[in-house]
Amino acid sequence: MKVVLLNSNTDLEERIENEAAWPPLGLLYIGTVLQKGGHEVKIIDNARARLPVESVAERIKKEDPGVVGISALTHTFRQSTKLAQAIKEKNPDIKIVYGNYHSTFEYERLLKNYPIVDCVVLGEGEYTFLELANTLEKDREIKDVKGIAFRHGGEVVKTPPRPLIRELDELPFPDRTLLEQEYHSELVGVLGSGCKFTTVLSSRGCPYACKYCACATFTSRTVRFRSPENVVEEMELLWSEGYGEVGFVDDNLLLNGKRMEKICDLLKARKIKLNTWAEGRADQASLEVLRKFSQAGCKTIYYGLESGTQKVLDYYGKTITPELSKKAVSNSKKAGIENVIGSFIVGAPIETREDVKQTFDFAMNLKGMDFPQMNVLILAPGIELWNEAIKSGYMNEDRYWETPVAAVNVYPSYLKEGELTGMIDGFYKEFIKRPSYLASQLLKTVKSEYRLRIVLANLRAGINLRKTLKQLWGGW
């Protein structure tokens, strides 16, 4: 059977930075498993291609698949339904299957409100989609396929759940030749790597339960690891294929320090020269692990620091402290990691203007941090704060289930979204204009071969760094 896997984009009128910075790794895994199961697979990453709805539908009509699988997150869900409608109008016989976080959490409303959708894959999709495709190809009933939801007799039916994949080493390496474009690490519209780039997933799941994150719900707080040998084997393959930089997109990469050290030791032993970047938690940023990670090629690390106030961290269920955040950044710099980025969230319902300013001050004075990312707290299905808002009567779920919403726009809050975005804009202007910051970053860039390659890559791509920053933060 021919299968088209479609990664939805946001509405083309929206300006979403970083929308296509990463390859659709989930679809690559599903597509590779389908190929090995004897199916023909095409992947259309419309987050990257940014084709109009009609163009996507016309292309799929020419491909003439039996099944179209659509991956949609909450912020792309509405656009995905436009794509699905256009696809179905051109070929009513195509089976349309939805998957990913949003579809898993909202499968019932999805199937009740959109008859164009035939089926929803719940949770991890590799083996569920393969069994579903095999069943459809043989024209059999899908009721025996575990881990799906569909309509039957006007009602939504959910089959028994498929267990999480325990042995991740059994999964084939994603076949990146299924992608039609090259990808680049990006940050606010600026290239973040100067070479061929892709992503790797070395583990799945997270044991924590941060109230702003849906990962705990999606993976039942269950963590599974690929073996260090399996991870490094894939990275060695990527290196042989000409990739120069790899981003780890694990839910919690640094959770097992010994495992990370083994991965680093194997990379060095095999003389694999890949630059890497990663995300991590502040309470797992040991100097020993970070030093090995740096020596094995880690150039950039993101930390979810979230807030500079303990009461907000506690509200989020983050289980870290501002002091741990300071130590994580300091350890990263001591280890030799060139770019340390702190991600923050403002707009918790309990946050006052003074609390937000305290987080801004914390970020402004966080020694060693190269760049902060300030985000407004957003609610979406699967997130605990979303569920709390519904239970408390602050939010009508039927009104908001198709789109993300700022927490301050539904909870009783001290601030509203417009005020927060204005404060964030002001913070960025102040942060970026500081002479001491500009001088330190210029000096780091001049001394860094890695950073200089990134500057050259942006120049070759025709990206005006100053113009980009001016658009974002009002000039400097």
PEURVEN-V472235 format. One record per residue. N is the residue number from 1. PSI is psi as a letter, one per 30 degrees, with the letter a starting at -180 (999 if undefined). OMEGA is omega in whole degrees, -180 to 180 (999 if undefined). D_FIRST is the distance of its C-alpha to the first C-alpha in Angstrom with 2 decimals. Layout:
# PEURVEN-V472235
<<N & PSI & OMEGA & D_FIRST> <N & PSI & OMEGA & D_FIRST>>
This chain:
# PEURVEN-V472235
<<1 & k & 176 & 0.00> <2 & k & -179 & 3.78> <3 & k & 170 & 6.38> <4 & k & 176 & 10.04> <5 & k & -173 & 12.75> <6 & k & 174 & 16.07> <7 & j & -175 & 19.49> <8 & l & 174 & 21.95> <9 & l & 169 & 25.43> <10 & l & 175 & 28.72> <11 & k & -176 & 30.27> <12 & f & 179 & 31.14> <13 & f & 179 & 34.76> <14 & l & 178 & 35.01> <15 & j & -178 & 36.18> <16 & j & 179 & 34.53> <17 & k & 174 & 35.56> <18 & g & -176 & 33.25> <19 & e & -175 & 30.17> <20 & g & -179 & 28.19> <21 & f & -176 & 30.33> <22 & k & 172 & 27.74> <23 & l & 178 & 24.18> <24 & i & -171 & 21.64> <25 & e & 178 & 21.72> <26 & e & 178 & 19.96> <27 & e & 177 & 16.78> <28 & e & 177 & 17.23> <29 & e & -180 & 17.42> <30 & e & -179 & 14.32> <31 & e & -180 & 12.35> <32 & e & 178 & 13.99> <33 & e & 178 & 13.31> <34 & e & 178 & 9.53> <35 & e & -179 & 9.93> <36 & f & 176 & 12.28> <37 & g & 174 & 10.08> <38 & g & -179 & 7.91> <39 & l & 175 & 5.14> <40 & k & -172 & 6.17> <41 & k & 169 & 8.57> <42 & k & 175 & 11.38> <43 & k & 174 & 14.38> <44 & j & 179 & 16.96> <45 & j & -176 & 20.17> <46 & f & 170 & 22.22> <47 & f & 178 & 25.01> <48 & e & -176 & 25.56> <49 & e & 178 & 24.67> <50 & h & 179 & 26.50> <51 & k & 174 & 25.09> <52 & l & -177 & 26.32> <53 & e & -177 & 24.20> <54 & e & -180 & 24.00> <55 & e & 178 & 22.89> <56 & e & -179 & 19.96> <57 & e & 180 & 18.90> <58 & e & 180 & 19.41> <59 & e & -180 & 17.38> <60 & e & 176 & 14.31> <61 & e & 179 & 14.96> <62 & e & 178 & 15.02> <63 & e & 177 & 11.77> <64 & h & 178 & 10.26> <65 & l & 172 & 7.33> <66 & f & -177 & 6.33> <67 & k & 170 & 8.01> <68 & k & 176 & 11.00> <69 & k & -176 & 12.85> <70 & k & 175 & 16.54> <71 & k & -178 & 19.14> <72 & k & 169 & 22.59> <73 & l & -175 & 25.97> <74 & e & -176 & 28.98> <75 & f & 176 & 30.25> <76 & g & -171 & 27.00> <77 & e & -178 & 26.14> <78 & e & 177 & 27.83> <79 & e & 180 & 26.22> <80 & e & 179 & 22.74> <81 & e & 174 & 23.52> <82 & e & 178 & 24.61> <83 & e & -179 & 21.36> <84 & e & -180 & 19.37> <85 & e & -179 & 21.80> <86 & e & 179 & 21.50> <87 & e & -177 & 17.68> <88 & e & 180 & 17.90> <89 & e & -179 & 20.78> <90 & f & 179 & 19.00> <91 & i & -177 & 15.97> <92 & f & -177 & 16.87> <93 & f & 179 & 13.69> <94 & k & 173 & 11.66> <95 & k & 180 & 11.69> <96 & k & -177 & 13.87> <97 & k & 178 & 14.37> <98 & l & 176 & 17.55> <99 & a & -180 & 18.85> <100 & a & -171 & 21.80> <101 & e & -172 & 25.51> <102 & e & -179 & 26.29> <103 & e & 179 & 23.46> <104 & e & -177 & 24.36> <105 & f & -174 & 28.01> <106 & h & -176 & 27.76> <107 & e & -175 & 24.83> <108 & e & 177 & 27.20> <109 & e & -180 & 28.68> <110 & e & -178 & 25.36> <111 & e & 180 & 23.90> <112 & e & -174 & 27.29> <113 & f & -175 & 27.88> <114 & i & 179 & 24.54> <115 & f & 176 & 22.86> <116 & f & -180 & 20.25> <117 & k & -176 & 18.77> <118 & e & -172 & 16.83> <119 & l & 176 & 16.83> <120 & k & 173 & 18.46> <121 & k & -176 & 17.79> <122 & k & 177 & 21.33> <123 & a & -179 & 22.70> <124 & k & -167 & 21.03> <125 & f & -170 & 17.30> <126 & d & -174 & 15.89> <127 & f & 177 & 15.66> <128 & e & -179 & 15.48> <129 & e & 178 & 12.31> <130 & e & 180 & 10.74> <131 & e & 178 & 12.15> <132 & e & 179 & 11.19> <133 & e & 178 & 7.41> <134 & e & -179 & 8.11> <135 & e & 179 & 10.46> <136 & e & -180 & 8.70> <137 & e & -180 & 6.09> <138 & g & 177 & 9.53> <139 & h & 179 & 11.27> <140 & l & 177 & 13.80> <141 & k & -177 & 16.28> <142 & g & -175 & 15.67> <143 & f & -179 & 19.41> <144 & f & 178 & 19.33> <145 & k & 180 & 17.20> <146 & k & 172 & 19.96> <147 & g & 178 & 20.55> <148 & l & 171 & 19.20> <149 & k & -178 & 21.01> <150 & l & 178 & 20.24> <151 & k & 175 & 22.41> <152 & k & -179 & 23.58> <153 & h & 180 & 26.57> <154 & f & 179 & 27.47> <155 & l & 177 & 27.73> <156 & k & 180 & 25.83> <157 & k & 177 & 24.68> <158 & k & -180 & 24.33> <159 & l & 178 & 23.11> <160 & k & -176 & 25.07> <161 & k & 174 & 24.64> <162 & k & 179 & 22.69> <163 & k & 175 & 25.29> <164 & k & 178 & 25.45> <165 & j & -176 & 24.24> <166 & e & -177 & 27.58> <167 & i & -176 & 27.02> <168 & f & 178 & 25.68> <169 & f & 180 & 26.29> <170 & f & 180 & 23.36> <171 & k & 176 & 20.92> <172 & l & 174 & 19.90> <173 & k & 179 & 21.60> <174 & k & 178 & 19.65> <175 & j & -175 & 18.31> <176 & f & 174 & 20.39> <177 & f & 175 & 19.31> <178 & f & -180 & 16.37> <179 & k & -177 & 19.25> <180 & f & -179 & 20.66> <181 & l & 169 & 24.21> <182 & l & -177 & 26.90> <183 & l & 179 & 28.40> <184 & k & 172 & 32.00> <185 & k & -177 & 33.82> <186 & l & 174 & 35.62> <187 & j & -179 & 38.48> <188 & h & 175 & 39.73> <189 & g & -179 & 38.40> <190 & k & 178 & 39.87> <191 & k & -180 & 38.01> <192 & g & 176 & 38.58> <193 & l & -178 & 37.68> <194 & g & -176 & 38.70> <195 & l & 179 & 35.89> <196 & k & -167 & 32.16> <197 & k & 170 & 30.96> <198 & a & -179 & 28.20> <199 & l & 179 & 28.10> <200 & k & 175 & 27.93> <201 & j & -176 & 27.74> <202 & f & 178 & 30.00> <203 & l & 177 & 30.26> <204 & k & 174 & 29.05> <205 & l & 180 & 31.28> <206 & k & -178 & 34.93> <207 & f & -176 & 37.75> <208 & l & -176 & 39.70> <209 & h & 177 & 39.74> <210 & k & -170 & 40.71> <211 & f & 180 & 41.00> <212 & g & -172 & 39.36> <213 & k & -179 & 36.11> <214 & f & -175 & 33.01> <215 & e & -178 & 31.99> <216 & e & 180 & 34.15> <217 & e & -175 & 32.49> <218 & e & -176 & 28.89> <219 & g & 179 & 29.57> <220 & h & 179 & 32.43> <221 & h & -180 & 34.77> <222 & k & -179 & 33.17> <223 & k & 175 & 33.11> <224 & k & -176 & 31.09> <225 & k & 163 & 31.76> <226 & l & 178 & 30.11> <227 & l & 177 & 32.73> <228 & e & -179 & 34.78> <229 & e & -180 & 33.78> <230 & e & 179 & 30.04> <231 & e & -177 & 30.69> <232 & e & 176 & 32.94> <233 & e & 178 & 30.62> <234 & e & -179 & 28.02> <235 & e & 176 & 30.90> <236 & e & 177 & 32.14> <237 & e & 180 & 28.80> <238 & e & 179 & 28.90> <239 & e & 180 & 32.49> <240 & f & 180 & 31.69> <241 & g & 175 & 29.10> <242 & g & 176 & 31.86> <243 & k & 180 & 31.52> <244 & f & -178 & 34.97> <245 & k & -178 & 34.51> <246 & k & 174 & 32.41> <247 & k & 174 & 32.58> <248 & k & -178 & 32.30> <249 & h & 178 & 30.66> <250 & l & 173 & 31.49> <251 & e & -178 & 32.77> <252 & i & -171 & 35.92> <253 & e & -172 & 36.15> <254 & g & -174 & 39.82> <255 & e & -180 & 39.81> <256 & j & -174 & 40.36> <257 & e & -179 & 42.94> <258 & e & 178 & 43.16> <259 & e & 179 & 39.44> <260 & e & 178 & 39.69> <261 & e & 180 & 42.70> <262 & e & 177 & 40.84> <263 & e & -180 & 38.01> <264 & e & 180 & 40.76> <265 & e & -179 & 42.64> <266 & e & 177 & 39.62> <267 & e & 180 & 38.89> <268 & e & -178 & 42.52> <269 & e & -180 & 42.72> <270 & g & 177 & 39.79> <271 & h & 178 & 41.27> <272 & j & -173 & 38.12> <273 & i & 177 & 39.34> <274 & k & 168 & 36.99> <275 & k & -179 & 38.38> <276 & l & 168 & 37.00> <277 & l & -171 & 37.40> <278 & l & 172 & 36.88> <279 & l & -179 & 37.75> <280 & l & 176 & 40.14> <281 & k & -177 & 42.56> <282 & f & -178 & 46.25> <283 & g & 177 & 47.25> <284 & g & -173 & 45.22> <285 & i & 180 & 46.51> <286 & k & -178 & 48.77> <287 & e & -178 & 50.55> <288 & e & -179 & 49.76> <289 & e & -179 & 45.97> <290 & e & 179 & 46.05> <291 & e & 177 & 48.28> <292 & e & 180 & 45.90> <293 & e & 178 & 42.97> <294 & e & -180 & 44.98> <295 & f & 180 & 45.96> <296 & g & 173 & 42.33> <297 & g & -179 & 41.45> <298 & k & -179 & 41.13> <299 & f & -175 & 42.40> <300 & k & 176 & 41.49> <301 & k & 177 & 41.38> <302 & k & 173 & 40.88> <303 & k & 172 & 42.69> <304 & i & -177 & 42.23> <305 & e & 169 & 45.96> <306 & e & -176 & 45.59> <307 & l & 175 & 49.30> <308 & g & 180 & 52.82> <309 & k & -176 & 54.22> <310 & e & -177 & 54.05> <311 & e & 179 & 54.02> <312 & e & 176 & 50.80> <313 & e & 179 & 49.17> <314 & e & 178 & 50.22> <315 & e & 179 & 48.88> <316 & f & -175 & 45.45> <317 & h & -172 & 45.63> <318 & f & 178 & 45.24> <319 & h & 169 & 47.70> <320 & l & 177 & 49.01> <321 & l & 175 & 52.24> <322 & e & 179 & 53.27> <323 & e & 176 & 55.12> <324 & e & 178 & 51.99> <325 & e & 178 & 50.33> <326 & e & -178 & 53.30> <327 & e & 179 & 53.12> <328 & e & 179 & 49.40> <329 & e & 179 & 49.99> <330 & e & 179 & 53.12> <331 & e & -180 & 51.48> <332 & e & 179 & 48.65> <333 & e & 177 & 51.21> <334 & e & -179 & 53.32> <335 & f & 178 & 50.29> <336 & g & 177 & 49.87> <337 & k & -169 & 46.71> <338 & e & -175 & 47.18> <339 & j & 179 & 45.47> <340 & k & -176 & 45.83> <341 & k & 178 & 44.35> <342 & k & 178 & 45.21> <343 & k & -177 & 43.05> <344 & l & 176 & 45.05> <345 & k & 174 & 44.47> <346 & l & -180 & 47.19> <347 & g & 170 & 47.45> <348 & k & -178 & 47.70> <349 & f & -178 & 49.52> <350 & f & -175 & 52.44> <351 & k & 172 & 52.88> <352 & l & 176 & 55.93> <353 & e & -180 & 56.50> <354 & e & 177 & 58.62> <355 & e & 179 & 55.82> <356 & e & 178 & 53.44> <357 & e & 178 & 56.21> <358 & e & 176 & 56.69> <359 & e & 177 & 53.06> <360 & e & 179 & 53.58> <361 & e & 179 & 56.78> <362 & e & 180 & 55.10> <363 & e & -178 & 52.41> <364 & e & -175 & 55.05> <365 & g & -178 & 57.13> <366 & j & -174 & 54.47> <367 & k & 178 & 55.69> <368 & f & 179 & 53.06> <369 & k & -177 & 50.23> <370 & e & 180 & 49.02> <371 & k & 175 & 47.22> <372 & k & 170 & 46.65> <373 & j & 179 & 43.77> <374 & k & -178 & 45.01> <375 & k & 172 & 42.57> <376 & k & 180 & 43.29> <377 & j & -177 & 42.25> <378 & k & 177 & 39.16> <379 & k & 177 & 37.94> <380 & l & 179 & 34.35> <381 & k & -179 & 32.65> <382 & f & -179 & 32.68> <383 & k & -177 & 35.95> <384 & e & -180 & 39.07> <385 & f & 173 & 41.25> <386 & e & -180 & 38.88> <387 & e & 180 & 39.34> <388 & e & -180 & 43.09> <389 & e & 179 & 43.42> <390 & e & -179 & 41.91> <391 & e & -178 & 44.01> <392 & f & 179 & 47.12> <393 & g & -179 & 46.59> <394 & f & -172 & 46.38> <395 & k & 174 & 42.96> <396 & j & -175 & 41.25> <397 & e & -179 & 37.69> <398 & f & -180 & 36.47> <399 & e & -169 & 37.82> <400 & f & -168 & 36.42> <401 & f & -176 & 33.12> <402 & f & -173 & 31.02> <403 & k & 176 & 32.94> <404 & l & -179 & 34.98> <405 & k & 178 & 38.74> <406 & k & -177 & 41.75> <407 & e & -177 & 43.51> <408 & f & 179 & 46.89> <409 & f & 178 & 45.80> <410 & e & 177 & 45.32> <411 & l & 166 & 47.61> <412 & j & -170 & 51.39> <413 & l & 178 & 51.85> <414 & f & -175 & 54.56> <415 & l & 175 & 52.55> <416 & l & -173 & 50.03> <417 & e & -179 & 47.04> <418 & e & 177 & 48.96> <419 & e & -179 & 51.78> <420 & e & -179 & 49.50> <421 & e & 175 & 47.70> <422 & e & 178 & 51.13> <423 & e & 179 & 52.41> <424 & e & 178 & 49.44> <425 & e & 179 & 50.05> <426 & e & 178 & 53.68> <427 & e & -179 & 52.90> <428 & e & 180 & 50.72> <429 & e & -180 & 53.45> <430 & e & -177 & 56.04> <431 & e & -172 & 53.94> <432 & f & -175 & 52.98> <433 & f & -176 & 56.43> <434 & k & 180 & 58.41> <435 & e & -179 & 60.20> <436 & e & 179 & 59.97> <437 & e & -179 & 56.19> <438 & e & -179 & 55.72> <439 & e & -178 & 58.11> <440 & e & -180 & 56.50> <441 & e & 177 & 52.97> <442 & e & 180 & 54.29> <443 & e & 178 & 56.08> <444 & e & -178 & 53.01> <445 & e & -180 & 50.95> <446 & e & -178 & 53.63> <447 & f & -172 & 53.81> <448 & j & 175 & 50.06> <449 & e & 180 & 48.16> <450 & e & -179 & 44.91> <451 & e & -180 & 45.96> <452 & e & 177 & 47.29> <453 & e & 179 & 43.97> <454 & e & 178 & 42.37> <455 & e & 180 & 45.12> <456 & e & 179 & 44.54> <457 & e & 178 & 40.78> <458 & e & 178 & 41.54> <459 & e & 179 & 44.08> <460 & e & -180 & 41.71> <461 & f & 179 & 39.13> <462 & g & -180 & 41.91> <463 & k & 178 & 42.12> <464 & j & -174 & 45.65> <465 & e & -178 & 46.22> <466 & e & 179 & 49.37> <467 & e & 179 & 47.86> <468 & e & 179 & 44.89> <469 & e & 179 & 47.30> <470 & e & 178 & 49.52> <471 & e & -176 & 46.75> <472 & e & -169 & 45.91> <473 & g & 171 & 49.38> <474 & g & 176 & 51.79> <475 & l & 179 & 53.04> <476 & 999 & 999 & 55.31>>
